[in-house]
Amino acid sequence: MISDSAVPATTIRPRRRGALQPARAHARLPLTAGAADGLARVSGGRPLEELVALTAASAVVVGSAEHTDEPAVAVSGPAGPVLCGVGLTALPTVAHLVRAVDAALRSAPAPADVTAALAGVLLVRSARVGETPAEQASERDTIELTLTAPAADGSRELVAEAGPERAEAWFLEILLRSVSQTLTGFTEPHGAVAELAPAAPDDMATAIGFGRRTFVPDSVTTTLTAPIEEAVRAHADRPAVVAGSDTLTYREFWQATQVVAARLHASGIGRGDRVAVLTGKSVHAVPAITGTLLAGAAYVPLDPRSPAPRLAEILDDAACSAVLAAPELRAMLPAGLTAPVIDIGAAADPHADATVPATTRPRPDDLAYVVYTSGSTGKPKGVEVRHRAIASYVHWKVGNHRFDAGTRLLQLPSLAFDSSVADLFPVLASGGRLVLADTHKLLPRQLSELAEQHRVTHLTTVPSLYRVLLDDLAGAAGSLHAVTVAGEATTADLVRRHHERLPGVRLINEYGPTESSVGATAFDHGTDAGPGLPIGHVIGNTVATVTGADGRALPVGFVGELRLAGHGLADGYRNRPEMTAEAFVADAEVPGGRSYRTGDLVWWRPDGMLEFAGRADDQVKIRGHRVEPGEVQSVLALLPGVSQAAVAVVPGPDGAPSLAAWLTVRDTTVEEIRAGAVAALPPAMVPSSLTLIDGLPRMVSGKIDRAALVRLAGTAVPAQRYAEPVTGSPAGTPGPAASGGDEVTATVAAIFEEVLAAGPVDPDADFFDEGGHSLLAISVLDAVEKQLGVGVDLDDFFRTPTIREVTELVRKAAPVPEE
């Protein structure tokens, strides 16, 4: 328990669902008999003791509402407002709680700056204690909770009001009912604090109802391949898969699928086995995946951009019986691989034997795929998903996104990630067309041209990539029906830009972790983006619950961890029983008897929409990829010469989340550390900045003080500028700025500086060492096209990512044809 002027108040996150209102919000609630009894039981009816009891109850409610066990509230006492903080976990009973709050209030000094101290917090008042010298409520961005004096008939009220930035009336009403419910629990002073009800029963029932109101109890008892076979019979001669100049009709695609399945079957691979798939966006890629499924096996997608050590970890953990690989990627496989490697082109030879025994076909309860995600322990973890689970999502998506035989989807996500599942199987099940596109090789203009050429109706992408693509998609507006964004938070400015540039085109936001078979919530972004970061309504195969730290459901408006249940739940993590037990918990109240703890903090809006509020841990999405900073930190700490490492999330040059690392080292350089990180980690997990320091800042508990590190991020020097180990300042200074010289060089330099949000960049500095990444590289080349009128190949940029080298590429490049 703490209570001094250094106590940070618990800020109440804004609870709004619509446009900002001009006036403060108000709510009133008669003090119930139970709440009055609880208040009298611990206060004896004395005014100051009543204020203490009300403060204690309010602190409990704020702790529940803001997902913290160390709430801090402001209290308007006789001498003015003070801040009161209390650690709830250290207080076993209500009596302990009230005494702790009393002691904290008696020793709490008045804040030096009242306005700053009260901004965004809950201010507790009692009319019986009297007026305070605090400034008027209408001038503060706060929530005030007041217990009125007894009326002539003895009745009293709880009154709440809030600034328009902070809360709407519906939240104040729930807050008052929750405080009343908590006060009712005070009738048992020796009762456990942990057992106090977090909210009124009706409010909790409303939230529970939101989480299951669209749930369809009957699961989809099919597989991923069964609806595709139906589409093949109905649309045999229609295009199924397009990659560059290659096209497969449904008949040809299914023939190739059967050949792959027959090849695997002849090799003794079938039900219960796992087959790794290492492929780019070739026309053979999709038959390699569907052929694996048709053989009864599960596919394990491998990312072509992952380093060999990571691929080796996945292949070892998955115990793959074979690897289907594109010939140009075969060299990426780790040495010493014992599983046979099969060329996907040869495996999909349409003239080969395609005899597949009916007994090998998958069943709903068979494993469909194992997708590996970042793990906090330093090793990737494989999520195992069965046909029945993912088929339920496919069924929902076909209906919600209105897929049919006329659907033409521009397939952007890498086939190595489960986001591609949301494209491949719903489109093929509908008889539509998949147009494969490699976003690591094609610029926004080229992707737009592809969309126009095929009259694309749908596409799915992460918001950070969509931000780059949007302006170039205007040419496809005539055919586009819907754009789906997923994998990251979608900000209001992006929503506005979408509706301005593509009016009438649906903007669908999907949310869902790999552990819940790709999707769990969704909604259509309207033209009014509104406040906050909404993630949607629960879809038909899912049950959602917002819970406190104790696992109990929370009411509408309270921030808690999102738990998911239903038909789409994965089995768990391969070879990780303890991790599975921790994440997939027994829950008798939901269908299936277990829930997945997402680690995402959310709250229910009163219309049943979920709002994203952050993470309960350090996990972050980097360009759509789920990253555990703990894994990155573990890898860095094992590199030669690194004594200690810490990783935190900071804003990148484009404002999107980025990884920064701080290290203490001996006998090594930043260049060597970066090379080691690139060799061991996928691109999204390589920190954008590396900073060498004497020692890592730590809190009193001994844990690394990440907040202190993030504060340092604003002054960190880009990694490549360190030539030798340093102690907080660069060993040398950058070379001369590239802004001098001819006009082309100056333009390229200005583009680098603008995209990287940096000052002068050395002409020989590596773009990626300066904090750049693949999406920012696309932005550079897009700007080069628009400002200099020439097209530079993205692969060439990756090989020569400096101002000097890009300038030479510009000089040699052909002009972009005018439209």
C-alpha positions in Angstrom: 0.0 0.0 0.0 1.3 3.5 -0.9 0.0 7.0 -0.5 2.2 9.9 -1.2 2.5 12.7 -3.7 4.4 10.4 -6.0 1.4 8.1 -6.3 0.2 8.2 -10.0 -3.5 8.4 -10.2 -5.4 5.7 -12.1 -6.6 7.4 -15.2 -10.0 6.4 -16.3 -9.8 5.6 -20.0 -12.3 7.5 -22.1 -15.6 5.6 -22.2 -17.3 7.0 -25.3 -19.0 5.4 -28.2 -19.9 8.4 -30.3 -19.1 11.9 -31.1 -17.8 14.3 -28.4 -20.7 15.9 -26.5 -20.5 19.5 -25.5 -21.8 19.1 -22.0 -20.7 17.0 -19.0 -22.4 13.7 -18.5 -24.6 13.1 -15.4 -26.0 10.1 -13.6 -27.9 9.6 -10.3 -28.6 6.5 -8.2 -30.6 6.2 -5.0 -28.5 4.7 -2.3 -29.9 1.2 -1.8 -30.7 -0.2 1.6 -27.9 -2.7 1.2 -25.4 -0.1 0.3 -26.6 2.2 3.1 -26.2 -0.7 5.6 -22.7 -1.5 4.3 -21.7 2.2 4.6 -23.0 2.4 8.1 -21.4 -0.9 9.2 -17.9 0.3 8.6 -18.3 4.1 9.2 -20.6 4.2 12.2 -22.5 7.0 10.4 -19.7 9.6 10.9 -19.1 11.9 8.0 -15.3 11.5 7.6 -15.5 7.7 8.1 -18.3 7.6 5.4 -15.9 9.3 3.0 -13.2 6.8 3.8 -15.6 3.9 3.2 -16.9 5.5 -0.1 -13.3 5.9 -1.2 -12.5 2.3 -0.4 -15.5 1.1 -2.4 -14.6 3.4 -5.3 -11.0 2.2 -5.3 -12.2 -1.4 -5.7 -14.5 -0.4 -8.6 -11.7 1.6 -10.3 -9.4 -1.4 -9.9 -12.0 -3.6 -11.7 -12.8 -1.0 -14.3 -9.2 -0.3 -15.3 -7.7 -3.8 -14.8 -5.3 -2.9 -12.0 -4.7 -4.2 -8.5 -3.1 -0.9 -7.5 -5.9 1.7 -8.1 -5.4 5.3 -7.1 -8.3 7.8 -6.8 -8.6 11.4 -5.8 -10.5 12.4 -2.7 -12.0 15.7 -1.9 -11.4 16.2 1.8 -11.7 19.1 4.3 -8.4 20.6 3.1 -8.9 20.0 -0.6 -8.3 17.1 -2.9 -5.6 14.5 -2.3 -4.5 11.3 -4.1 -5.0 7.9 -2.5 -3.4 4.7 -3.7 -3.9 1.3 -2.4 -2.6 -2.2 -3.3 -5.7 -4.5 -3.2 -3.8 -7.8 -3.3 -2.2 -7.1 0.1 -5.5 -6.5 1.8 -7.4 -9.7 2.8 -10.6 -8.3 4.2 -12.9 -5.3 3.9 -11.8 -4.2 7.3 -8.2 -4.2 6.2 -9.2 -2.3 3.1 -11.0 0.5 4.9 -8.2 0.9 7.5 -5.6 1.0 4.8 -7.5 3.7 2.9 -8.0 5.7 6.1 -4.3 5.6 6.8 -3.5 6.6 3.3 -5.8 9.5 3.3 -4.5 10.8 6.6 -0.9 10.9 5.3 -1.5 12.0 1.8 -0.3 15.6 1.0 -2.3 17.8 -1.3 -1.0 17.8 -4.9 1.0 20.8 -6.0 -1.0 21.1 -9.2 -4.6 20.2 -8.6 -5.7 20.4 -12.2 -2.9 18.1 -13.4 -3.4 15.7 -10.5 -7.1 15.3 -11.1 -7.0 15.0 -14.9 -8.7 11.8 -16.0 -9.2 10.3 -12.5 -12.1 9.5 -10.2 -12.7 12.2 -7.6 -14.7 11.0 -4.6 -16.7 13.5 -2.6 -19.2 13.5 0.3 -21.6 16.3 0.8 -21.5 15.8 4.5 -17.7 16.6 4.6 -18.3 20.1 3.1 -17.0 22.2 0.2 -13.4 22.1 -0.9 -11.3 24.8 -2.4 -10.8 22.7 -5.6 -11.7 24.4 -8.9 -15.1 23.8 -10.4 -15.8 20.3 -11.9 -16.8 21.8 -15.2 -13.2 22.9 -15.7 -11.7 19.5 -15.1 -11.3 16.4 -17.3 -12.3 14.1 -14.5 -15.1 11.9 -13.1 -16.7 13.1 -9.9 -18.6 10.7 -7.6 -20.5 12.4 -4.8 -22.5 10.9 -1.9 -25.3 13.4 -1.1 -26.4 14.5 2.3 -29.6 12.8 3.8 -32.8 14.3 2.5 -35.7 15.0 4.9 -36.9 11.4 4.6 -33.4 10.1 5.2 -32.8 9.0 1.6 -29.5 9.6 -0.1 -28.1 9.4 -3.6 -24.8 8.6 -5.4 -24.2 11.2 -8.1 -21.7 11.0 -10.9 -20.6 13.5 -13.5 -17.8 13.5 -16.1 -16.2 15.8 -18.6 -17.2 15.1 -22.2 -13.8 13.8 -23.1 -13.9 11.2 -20.3 -17.2 9.4 -20.2 -20.8 9.2 -21.3 -23.9 8.8 -19.0 -24.2 5.0 -19.6 -20.7 4.4 -18.1 -21.5 6.7 -15.1 -24.7 4.7 -14.4 -22.7 1.4 -14.4 -20.0 2.9 -12.2 -22.6 4.0 -9.7 -24.3 0.6 -9.6 -20.9 -1.0 -9.1 -20.0 1.2 -6.2 -23.4 0.5 -4.7 -22.9 -3.2 -5.1 -19.4 -3.0 -3.5 -20.8 -1.0 -0.6 -23.4 -3.7 -0.1 -20.5 -6.1 0.4 -19.2 -4.0 3.2 -22.0 -5.3 5.5 -19.5 -8.2 6.2 -16.3 -6.3 7.3 -14.5 -9.6 7.7 -15.4 -10.7 4.2 -12.6 -11.1 1.6 -11.9 -8.1 -0.6 -11.3 -10.6 -3.5 -14.9 -11.8 -3.2 -16.6 -8.5 -3.5 -18.8 -8.5 -6.5 -17.2 -6.3 -9.3 -20.6 -5.0 -10.5 -24.3 -5.3 -10.3 -25.7 -8.7 -11.4 -27.8 -7.2 -14.2 -24.8 -5.3 -15.6 -22.7 -8.5 -15.6 -25.6 -10.5 -17.2 -25.8 -7.9 -20.0 -22.1 -8.2 -20.8 -22.2 -12.0 -20.7 -25.1 -11.9 -23.1 -23.2 -9.7 -25.5 -20.5 -12.4 -25.7 -22.8 -15.1 -26.8 -25.8 -13.4 -28.4 -24.8 -14.5 -32.0 -23.3 -17.9 -31.1 -24.7 -20.8 -33.1 -24.6 -23.9 -30.9 -24.5 -26.4 -33.8 -20.9 -26.6 -35.1 -19.9 -26.9 -38.7 -19.1 -30.6 -39.1 -17.0 -30.5 -42.3 -13.4 -30.1 -43.4 -11.4 -27.4 -45.3 -11.4 -29.5 -48.5 -15.0 -30.7 -48.6 -16.6 -27.4 -49.8 -13.7 -26.9 -52.2 -14.6 -30.2 -53.9 -18.1 -29.0 -54.3 -16.9 -25.8 -55.9 -14.7 -27.9 -58.3 -17.7 -29.8 -59.5 -19.7 -26.6 -60.0 -17.0 -24.4 -61.5 -14.5 -26.8 -63.2 -13.6 -24.4 -66.0 -13.5 -21.2 -64.1 -10.1 -19.7 -62.9 -9.2 -20.8 -59.4 -5.7 -19.6 -58.8 -3.7 -16.9 -60.6 0.0 -16.1 -60.0 1.6 -13.8 -62.5 1.0 -15.1 -66.0 0.0 -18.6 -64.7 -3.6 -19.6 -64.2 -5.2 -22.8 -62.9 -8.8 -23.5 -63.5 -10.7 -25.4 -60.8 -10.3 -28.6 -62.7 -6.5 -28.1 -63.1 -6.1 -26.9 -59.5 -7.9 -29.9 -58.2 -5.9 -32.2 -60.4 -2.7 -30.7 -59.0 -4.1 -31.1 -55.5 -4.8 -34.8 -56.0 -1.3 -35.3 -57.5 0.3 -33.8 -54.4 -1.9 -35.9 -52.2 -1.0 -39.1 -54.1 2.7 -38.3 -54.0 2.5 -37.9 -50.2 0.4 -41.0 -49.8 2.9 -43.0 -51.9 5.6 -41.8 -49.5 3.7 -43.2 -46.5 2.4 -39.8 -45.4 -1.2 -39.5 -44.2 -3.5 -39.0 -41.3 -1.7 -37.6 -38.2 1.5 -36.6 -40.1 2.7 -33.0 -40.6 4.1 -31.7 -43.8 6.1 -28.4 -44.0 5.3 -26.1 -46.9 8.0 -23.6 -48.0 6.7 -21.6 -50.9 6.4 -18.2 -52.3 3.4 -16.9 -54.3 3.7 -19.4 -57.2 0.7 -21.1 -58.9 1.8 -24.4 -57.3 1.6 -23.0 -53.8 -2.1 -23.5 -53.2 -2.2 -27.1 -54.5 0.7 -27.9 -52.2 -1.3 -26.8 -49.2 -4.6 -28.4 -50.3 -2.9 -31.5 -51.4 -1.4 -32.0 -48.0 -4.8 -31.7 -46.5 -6.3 -34.1 -49.0 -3.7 -36.6 -48.0 -5.1 -36.5 -44.5 -2.0 -34.7 -43.2 -1.6 -31.2 -41.6 0.4 -28.5 -43.2 3.1 -26.5 -41.4 3.7 -23.2 -43.3 7.3 -21.9 -43.3 8.2 -18.3 -43.9 10.7 -17.9 -46.7 12.0 -14.8 -45.0 12.8 -16.6 -41.8 16.5 -17.4 -41.1 17.6 -21.1 -41.2 18.0 -21.5 -37.4 14.3 -20.5 -36.9 13.2 -22.9 -39.7 15.2 -25.6 -38.1 13.5 -25.0 -34.7 10.1 -25.3 -36.3 10.9 -28.4 -38.4 12.3 -30.1 -35.3 9.3 -29.2 -33.1 6.7 -30.1 -35.7 8.5 -33.4 -36.5 7.5 -33.0 -40.2 7.4 -36.2 -42.3 8.2 -34.2 -45.5 8.9 -30.7 -46.8 7.1 -29.4 -49.9 9.4 -26.7 -51.2 9.7 -24.3 -54.1 12.9 -25.1 -55.9 14.3 -21.6 -55.6 13.8 -21.8 -51.8 15.2 -25.2 -51.2 18.6 -23.7 -50.3 17.0 -22.0 -47.3 16.3 -25.2 -45.5 18.7 -26.1 -42.7 21.6 -28.5 -43.2 21.1 -31.9 -41.8 17.4 -32.1 -42.5 16.3 -35.7 -42.4 12.8 -35.3 -43.8 12.5 -35.8 -47.6 12.2 -32.5 -49.6 9.7 -32.6 -52.4 9.7 -30.1 -55.2 6.2 -28.6 -55.3 6.4 -28.1 -59.0 7.1 -31.8 -59.6 4.7 -32.8 -56.9 1.9 -31.0 -58.7 2.7 -32.4 -62.2 -0.8 -32.8 -63.8 0.4 -35.8 -65.8 1.4 -37.8 -62.7 -0.7 -40.4 -60.9 -3.5 -38.8 -59.0 -4.9 -41.8 -57.3 -5.9 -40.9 -53.7 -7.7 -43.6 -51.6 -10.9 -42.2 -50.2 -9.8 -43.5 -46.8 -7.0 -40.8 -46.7 -9.4 -37.9 -47.0 -9.4 -35.6 -43.9 -12.1 -35.9 -41.2 -13.5 -32.9 -39.2 -11.5 -33.9 -36.1 -8.2 -34.3 -38.0 -5.4 -31.7 -37.5 -5.5 -29.2 -40.4 -2.4 -27.0 -39.8 0.2 -26.0 -37.2 1.2 -22.3 -37.4 4.2 -21.1 -35.4 4.0 -17.8 -33.6 6.4 -15.9 -31.4 7.0 -17.3 -27.9 8.0 -15.4 -24.8 10.5 -18.2 -23.9 12.7 -17.5 -26.8 11.4 -20.3 -29.1 8.4 -20.2 -31.5 5.3 -22.1 -30.4 3.1 -24.1 -32.7 -0.7 -23.6 -32.6 -2.5 -26.8 -33.6 -5.9 -26.2 -35.4 -8.3 -28.9 -36.5 -10.5 -28.9 -39.6 -13.7 -28.6 -37.6 -12.4 -25.4 -35.9 -11.2 -23.6 -38.9 -14.1 -24.8 -41.1 -16.5 -23.0 -38.8 -14.7 -19.7 -39.5 -14.7 -20.4 -43.2 -18.5 -20.9 -43.1 -19.0 -17.6 -41.3 -16.7 -15.7 -43.6 -18.3 -16.9 -46.9 -21.6 -15.5 -45.7 -20.4 -12.3 -44.0 -18.1 -11.2 -46.8 -20.6 -12.3 -49.5 -18.2 -14.5 -51.3 -19.5 -16.3 -54.4 -18.3 -17.5 -57.8 -17.9 -13.9 -58.9 -15.4 -13.2 -56.1 -11.9 -12.2 -57.2 -9.6 -11.7 -54.2 -6.2 -10.1 -54.3 -4.3 -12.4 -51.9 -1.7 -10.3 -50.1 -0.7 -12.0 -46.7 2.2 -14.4 -46.8 1.1 -18.0 -47.1 3.3 -18.7 -44.1 0.9 -17.1 -41.7 -2.7 -18.0 -40.7 -4.0 -14.7 -42.1 -3.7 -16.4 -45.5 -6.1 -19.1 -44.3 -8.8 -16.3 -44.2 -8.3 -15.8 -47.9 -7.6 -19.2 -49.4 -10.3 -21.4 -48.1 -13.3 -19.1 -48.1 -12.6 -18.0 -51.7 -12.0 -21.6 -53.0 -15.1 -22.8 -51.1 -17.1 -20.2 -53.0 -15.8 -20.9 -56.5 -14.1 -17.5 -56.6 -10.7 -16.6 -57.9 -7.4 -16.2 -55.9 -5.0 -13.7 -57.4 -1.7 -14.2 -55.6 0.5 -11.2 -55.0 3.8 -10.9 -53.3 3.9 -7.7 -51.3 7.7 -8.0 -50.8 8.2 -7.7 -54.6 5.5 -5.5 -55.9 5.0 -1.8 -55.2 1.7 -0.1 -54.5 1.3 0.9 -58.1 1.9 -2.6 -59.3 -0.5 -4.1 -56.8 -3.1 -1.6 -57.9 -2.5 -2.5 -61.6 -3.0 -6.2 -60.6 -6.3 -5.3 -58.9 -7.5 -3.4 -62.0 -6.4 -6.1 -64.4 -8.4 -8.8 -62.6 -11.2 -6.5 -61.5 -10.6 -7.5 -57.9 -13.6 -7.5 -55.6 -12.0 -8.2 -52.2 -8.6 -7.9 -50.5 -7.3 -8.5 -47.0 -4.4 -6.7 -45.5 -2.9 -5.3 -42.3 -3.7 -1.6 -41.6 -0.1 -0.5 -41.9 0.2 -1.9 -45.5 -3.3 -0.6 -46.4 -2.2 2.9 -45.4 0.5 2.6 -48.1 -1.7 1.0 -50.7 -4.9 3.0 -50.3 -4.0 6.0 -52.6 -3.1 3.7 -55.5 -6.3 1.6 -55.3 -8.5 4.3 -56.7 -8.3 2.6 -60.1 -9.9 -0.6 -58.7 -12.8 1.3 -57.0 -15.2 0.2 -59.8 -14.8 -3.5 -59.0 -14.0 -3.5 -55.3 -16.7 -4.6 -52.9 -14.9 -4.9 -49.7 -11.5 -4.4 -48.0 -10.7 -6.3 -44.9 -8.2 -5.0 -42.4 -6.9 -7.3 -39.6 -3.8 -8.0 -37.5 -3.3 -4.4 -36.1 -5.3 -1.6 -34.7 -7.2 0.4 -37.4 -7.0 4.1 -36.6 -9.8 6.7 -37.3 -7.7 8.6 -39.8 -7.3 5.4 -42.0 -11.1 4.8 -41.8 -11.8 8.4 -43.0 -9.2 8.1 -45.8 -10.8 4.8 -47.0 -14.3 6.2 -47.2 -13.0 9.4 -49.0 -11.0 7.5 -51.6 -13.2 4.4 -52.0 -16.8 5.5 -51.2 -19.3 2.7 -51.2 -16.6 0.0 -50.6 -17.0 -1.9 -47.3 -14.2 -1.6 -44.8 -14.4 -4.7 -42.7 -12.4 -5.0 -39.5 -11.6 -8.5 -38.3 -9.9 -9.5 -35.1 -8.8 -12.9 -33.9 -5.8 -14.7 -32.6 -4.3 -17.8 -34.2 -5.5 -19.8 -31.2 -9.1 -19.0 -32.2 -8.8 -20.1 -35.8 -8.1 -16.7 -37.4 -11.2 -14.7 -36.6 -13.3 -14.1 -33.5 -14.9 -10.6 -34.0 -15.7 -8.4 -36.9 -17.7 -5.3 -38.0 -18.0 -2.8 -40.9 -16.4 0.5 -40.3 -18.9 3.2 -41.1 -18.0 6.7 -42.5 -17.9 8.0 -38.9 -14.8 6.4 -37.4 -15.8 7.4 -33.9 -13.4 7.3 -30.9 -11.3 4.5 -29.6 -10.2 1.3 -31.4 -13.2 -1.0 -31.9 -12.6 -4.6 -32.9 -16.1 -5.6 -33.6 -19.0 -7.9 -32.6 -18.5 -11.6 -31.8 -18.9 -13.8 -34.8 -21.2 -16.9 -34.9 -18.7 -19.6 -34.0 -17.4 -17.7 -30.9 -18.3 -16.9 -27.3 -16.4 -14.0 -25.8 -16.1 -12.9 -22.1 -14.3 -9.9 -20.7 -12.8 -11.0 -17.4 -11.0 -9.5 -14.4 -7.7 -10.9 -13.1 -9.7 -13.4 -11.1 -11.5 -14.8 -14.2 -14.9 -13.4 -13.3 -16.9 -11.7 -16.0 -16.9 -7.9 -15.9 -19.8 -5.5 -16.9 -20.1 -3.3 -19.9 -17.4 -0.5 -19.8 -15.0 -2.3 -17.6 -11.5 -3.2 -19.0 -10.5 -6.8 -18.7 -8.8 -9.6 -20.5 -10.7 -11.0 -23.5 -11.4 -14.8 -23.3 -12.6 -16.7 -26.3 -14.5 -20.0 -26.5 -16.6 -21.9 -29.0 -16.2 -23.9 -32.1 -13.1 -22.1 -33.4 -10.7 -22.8 -30.5 -7.4 -24.5 -31.3 -6.2 -27.6 -29.5 -3.3 -25.7 -27.9 0.5 -25.5 -28.4 2.4 -28.4 -29.8 4.7 -30.0 -27.3 3.9 -27.3 -24.7 1.5 -28.8 -22.2 2.2 -26.2 -19.5 1.9 -23.3 -21.8 -1.4 -24.8 -23.2 -2.8 -25.3 -19.7 -2.0 -21.7 -18.8 -3.6 -20.2 -22.0 -6.5 -22.6 -22.5 -8.3 -22.7 -19.2 -11.2 -24.8 -17.9 -14.4 -22.9 -18.0 -17.7 -24.7 -17.3 -19.7 -21.7 -18.3 -18.9 -21.7 -22.0 -19.5 -24.2 -24.9 -16.7 -26.7 -25.0 -15.8 -26.2 -21.4 -12.6 -24.2 -22.0 -11.6 -20.6 -22.9 -8.5 -19.1 -24.5 -6.9 -16.2 -22.6 -6.0 -13.8 -25.3 -3.9 -11.4 -23.2 -5.7 -8.6 -25.0 -7.4 -6.0 -22.8 -10.9 -4.9 -24.1 -14.2 -3.5 -22.9 -17.7 -3.8 -24.0 -19.5 -0.8 -25.4 -23.3 -0.6 -24.6 -24.1 -1.6 -28.2 -22.2 -4.9 -27.8 -19.1 -3.7 -29.7 -15.7 -4.6 -28.2 -13.1 -1.9 -27.9 -9.4 -2.7 -27.7 -7.5 -1.2 -24.8 -4.0 -2.7 -25.0 -2.2 -5.8 -23.8 -2.0 -7.5 -20.4 1.6 -8.5 -21.3 4.3 -7.2 -23.5 3.1 -8.9 -26.7 2.8 -6.6 -29.7 1.9 -6.7 -33.4 4.7 -5.6 -35.7 3.4 -5.1 -39.3 0.7 -7.6 -38.6 3.1 -10.2 -37.1 2.6 -11.3 -33.5 5.9 -10.7 -31.6 6.8 -11.5 -28.0 9.6 -9.0 -27.0 10.7 -11.6 -24.5 11.7 -14.0 -27.4 13.6 -11.2 -29.1 15.3 -10.4 -25.8 16.3 -14.0 -25.3 17.8 -14.3 -28.7 19.8 -11.1 -28.3 21.1 -12.1 -24.9 22.6 -15.3 -26.4 24.6 -13.5 -29.0 28.4 -13.4 -28.5 29.5 -10.5 -26.4 26.1 -9.5 -25.1 25.9 -9.4 -21.3 22.3 -8.2 -20.9 19.5 -7.2 -23.2 16.2 -5.5 -22.9 13.5 -5.0 -25.6 10.6 -2.6 -25.5 8.0 -1.3 -28.0 8.4 2.3 -29.2 6.8 4.3 -32.0 8.6 3.7 -35.3 9.4 6.4 -38.0 5.9 5.9 -39.4 4.2 6.0 -36.0 3.5 2.3 -36.0 4.8 0.0 -33.2 8.5 -0.8 -33.5 11.0 -2.8 -31.4 13.9 -1.1 -29.7 16.7 -2.9 -27.9 19.2 -1.8 -25.2 22.2 -3.9 -24.5 25.3 -4.1 -22.3 28.2 -5.7 -24.2 31.8 -6.6 -24.1 34.1 -7.0 -27.1 31.5 -6.6 -29.8 29.9 -3.9 -31.9 26.4 -3.0 -32.8 27.0 -4.1 -36.4 27.9 -7.6 -35.2 24.9 -7.7 -32.9 22.6 -6.6 -35.8 24.1 -9.3 -38.1 23.5 -11.9 -35.4 19.9 -10.7 -34.9 19.2 -10.8 -38.7 20.6 -14.3 -38.9 18.4 -15.6 -36.0 15.1 -13.7 -36.2 12.4 -13.1 -38.9 12.4 -9.5 -40.2 9.5 -8.4 -38.1 11.3 -9.4 -34.9 14.6 -7.6 -35.7 14.8 -4.5 -33.5 14.7 -1.2 -35.5 17.2 0.3 -33.1 20.0 -1.1 -31.0 21.4 1.1 -28.2 24.5 0.2 -26.1 24.4 1.4 -22.5 26.5 0.8 -19.3 23.6 -0.8 -17.4 19.9 -1.5 -17.7 17.7 0.7 -15.5 15.8 -1.3 -12.9 12.9 -0.8 -10.6 13.0 -1.4 -6.8 11.7 -5.0 -7.5 14.8 -5.7 -9.6 12.8 -5.9 -12.8 14.0 -4.0 -15.9 12.4 -0.5 -15.9 11.0 -0.6 -19.5 9.3 2.8 -19.1 12.7 4.4 -18.4 14.1 2.7 -21.5 11.2 4.0 -23.6 11.9 7.5 -22.4 15.5 7.0 -23.7 14.2 6.0 -27.1 13.6 9.6 -28.2 17.4 10.3 -27.8 18.7 7.0 -29.1 21.2 7.1 -32.0 20.5 4.8 -34.9 22.3 1.5 -34.6 24.6 1.8 -37.6 26.2 5.0 -36.3 28.0 3.0 -33.5 31.3 1.7 -34.7 32.5 0.4 -31.3 30.8 -0.4 -27.9 29.8 2.9 -26.3 28.4 4.2 -23.1 25.5 6.3 -24.2 27.1 8.5 -26.9 28.1 7.6 -30.4 31.7 6.7 -31.1 31.7 8.8 -34.3 29.5 11.2 -36.1 27.5 10.6 -39.2 29.1 11.2 -42.6 28.2 14.3 -44.6 24.5 14.7 -45.3 23.4 13.6 -48.7 21.4 16.7 -49.4 24.2 18.3 -51.3 25.2 17.4 -54.9 22.8 17.0 -57.8 19.0 17.2 -57.7 18.4 13.4 -58.0 20.6 12.8 -55.0 19.0 15.5 -53.0 15.5 14.2 -53.8 16.4 10.6 -52.8 18.0 11.9 -49.6 14.9 14.0 -48.8 12.7 10.9 -49.3 14.8 8.8 -47.0 14.7 11.5 -44.3 10.9 12.0 -44.6 10.1 8.3 -44.5 12.5 7.6 -41.7 11.4 10.7 -39.8 15.0 11.5 -39.3 17.5 14.3 -39.8 20.2 14.1 -42.4 21.0 10.5 -43.3 24.5 9.5 -44.3 24.6 8.6 -48.0 26.1 5.2 -47.2 23.9 4.4 -44.2 21.8 1.2 -44.6 18.1 2.1 -44.7 17.3 -0.8 -42.4 19.9 0.0 -39.9 18.4 3.5 -39.7 15.1 2.0 -38.5 13.5 1.2 -41.9 11.5 -2.0 -42.7 9.8 -3.5 -45.7 6.7 -1.2 -45.6 8.8 1.9 -45.3 10.9 0.6 -48.2 7.7 0.5 -50.3 7.0 4.1 -49.2 10.4 5.2 -50.4 10.0 3.6 -53.8 6.5 4.9 -54.1 7.8 8.4 -53.4 10.6 7.9 -56.0 8.0 7.0 -58.6 5.9 10.0 -57.8 8.7 12.6 -57.5 11.2 11.3 -60.0 9.0 9.5 -62.5 11.0 6.2 -62.5 10.4 2.8 -61.1 13.0 1.0 -58.9 12.6 -2.7 -58.3 12.0 -3.6 -54.7 14.4 -6.5 -54.7 17.1 -4.1 -56.0 16.4 -1.8 -53.1 16.7 -4.6 -50.6 20.2 -5.4 -52.0 21.4 -1.8 -52.1 19.4 0.2 -49.5 21.5 3.4 -49.2 21.0 6.9 -50.6 24.0 6.6 -52.8 23.0 3.2 -54.3 19.4 4.1 -54.7 20.4 7.2 -56.5 22.4 5.1 -59.0 19.3 2.8 -59.4 17.2 5.9 -60.2 19.7 7.0 -62.9 19.5 3.6 -64.6 15.8 3.0 -64.2 13.3 3.4 -67.0 10.6 6.0 -66.7 7.2 4.9 -65.4 4.7 4.8 -68.3 2.1 7.6 -68.1 -1.5 6.5 -67.6 
